[in-house]
Amino acid sequence: MAATAQARTPEGEKVTELILTTFRVNGLLLAAGDLLTAEHGLTSARWQVLGAIAYAQRPLTVPQIARRMGLTRQTVHTTVNRLLADGMVELVPNEDHRRSQLVRLTELGQAGYQAADQKQAAWVNRLAAGLTASDLDTAARVLAELCTRLEADPAQRHDQEGNDHEP
């Protein structure tokens, strides 16, 4: 028996448009981040990992960094290994979990992150020029809500009719 195709609601269409735009924005942000950070020996991926630790204001495990940034542990692990090789982070013992060490910024990592952050401040101010605080608040709120919903059911294991989807 063939499955019946389900049409998107008008809201579903709008969310689809938002998702497609978000994919494009993500690619453009990664490219811009690579340009902003290149002179400091960073890439967008490395900057994201350093930023997660810097914002937490404490060392984090690889899984903690991955959750905060919406990345896979494998991706973060690879990036951390590159940052280790470059002397930008170091691993320290984790009293709560022996097998999951903490990743901590070194002085070099802190300096690289701060230099990139300063350059980003000027760039983001130009990017934000002419956008209203209200529009930005709305965009942030909608994206945060989509994150919450995706985190609650990331694989969308079952749709409304209970049909199973591939894992």
C-alpha positions in Angstrom: 0.0 0.0 0.0 1.5 3.4 -1.1 1.9 6.1 1.5 -0.2 9.2 1.0 1.9 12.3 0.4 1.2 15.0 3.0 1.0 18.6 1.9 2.8 21.3 3.9 0.6 23.8 5.8 1.2 27.5 5.0 3.3 27.6 8.2 5.2 24.5 7.1 6.0 26.2 3.8 7.3 29.3 5.7 9.5 27.1 8.0 10.8 25.3 4.9 11.8 28.7 3.4 13.4 29.6 6.8 15.3 26.3 6.8 16.6 26.9 3.3 17.6 30.4 4.1 19.3 29.2 7.2 21.4 26.7 5.2 22.5 29.5 2.9 23.2 31.9 5.8 25.2 29.1 7.6 27.4 28.6 4.5 27.9 32.3 4.1 28.8 32.7 7.8 31.3 29.9 7.7 33.0 31.5 4.7 33.0 34.9 6.3 34.4 33.4 9.5 37.2 31.8 7.6 38.1 35.1 6.1 37.8 37.0 9.5 40.0 34.5 11.4 42.6 33.3 8.8 45.2 35.8 9.8 45.0 34.5 13.4 45.6 30.8 12.3 42.0 29.9 12.7 39.1 28.6 10.6 35.4 29.0 11.4 35.4 25.5 13.0 38.4 26.3 15.2 36.9 29.6 16.1 33.6 28.0 17.1 35.3 25.6 19.4 37.4 28.3 21.0 34.3 30.4 21.3 32.3 27.7 23.1 35.1 27.5 25.7 35.5 31.2 26.0 31.8 31.8 26.4 31.5 29.1 29.1 34.4 30.8 30.9 35.6 27.3 32.0 37.1 24.2 30.3 34.6 21.9 28.6 34.6 18.3 27.4 34.3 17.5 23.7 30.7 16.4 24.1 29.8 19.6 26.0 31.3 21.7 23.2 29.5 19.6 20.6 26.1 20.1 22.3 26.6 23.9 22.7 27.6 24.3 19.1 25.1 21.8 17.5 28.0 19.8 16.1 28.9 16.1 16.3 31.4 14.9 18.8 33.5 13.5 16.0 33.7 16.9 14.3 34.6 18.7 17.6 37.2 15.9 18.4 38.9 16.5 15.1 39.0 20.2 15.5 40.2 19.9 19.1 43.1 17.7 17.9 44.1 20.4 15.4 43.9 23.1 18.0 46.0 20.9 20.3 48.6 20.5 17.6 48.7 24.3 17.1 49.0 24.9 20.9 45.7 26.8 21.2 44.1 24.4 23.6 45.3 21.8 26.1 43.6 18.8 27.8 43.3 18.7 31.5 42.0 16.0 33.8 38.2 16.0 34.5 37.5 15.1 38.1 33.9 14.2 37.2 34.8 11.8 34.3 38.2 10.3 33.9 37.8 9.3 30.3 36.4 12.6 29.1 39.1 15.2 29.6 38.4 18.9 29.7 39.5 21.2 26.9 41.0 24.5 28.1 42.3 27.5 26.1 46.0 28.1 26.3 47.4 31.7 26.3 47.9 31.4 22.6 44.3 30.2 22.1 42.9 32.9 24.2 44.9 35.5 22.3 43.8 34.1 18.9 40.2 34.0 20.0 40.3 37.6 21.4 41.9 38.9 18.2 39.3 37.2 16.0 36.5 38.4 18.3 37.7 42.0 18.0 37.7 41.8 14.2 34.3 40.1 14.3 32.9 43.0 16.4 33.6 45.6 13.7 32.3 43.2 11.0 29.1 42.3 12.8 28.3 46.0 13.6 28.5 46.7 9.8 26.3 43.6 9.1 23.7 44.8 11.7 23.5 48.4 10.5 19.9 49.2 9.5 18.3 46.2 11.1 15.9 46.9 13.9 16.4 45.4 17.4 12.8 44.2 17.2 13.4 42.3 14.0 16.6 40.8 15.3 14.9 39.8 18.6 12.1 38.1 16.6 14.5 36.2 14.4 16.6 35.1 17.4 13.4 34.0 19.2 12.1 32.0 16.2 15.4 30.3 15.6 15.8 29.5 19.3 12.3 27.9 19.3 13.2 25.8 16.3 16.4 24.7 18.1 14.3 23.7 21.1 11.9 21.7 19.0 14.7 20.0 17.0 16.6 19.1 20.2 13.4 17.6 21.7 13.0 15.3 18.7 16.1 15.6 16.4 15.4 12.6 14.2 11.7 13.2 13.9 11.3 9.5 14.5 7.6 9.5 14.0 5.3 11.9 12.2 1.8 12.8 13.2 0.4 9.6 11.8 3.0 7.4 13.6 4.8 6.4 10.4 8.3 5.3 11.1 11.2 7.2 9.4 14.7 6.0 8.8 16.9 6.6 11.9 
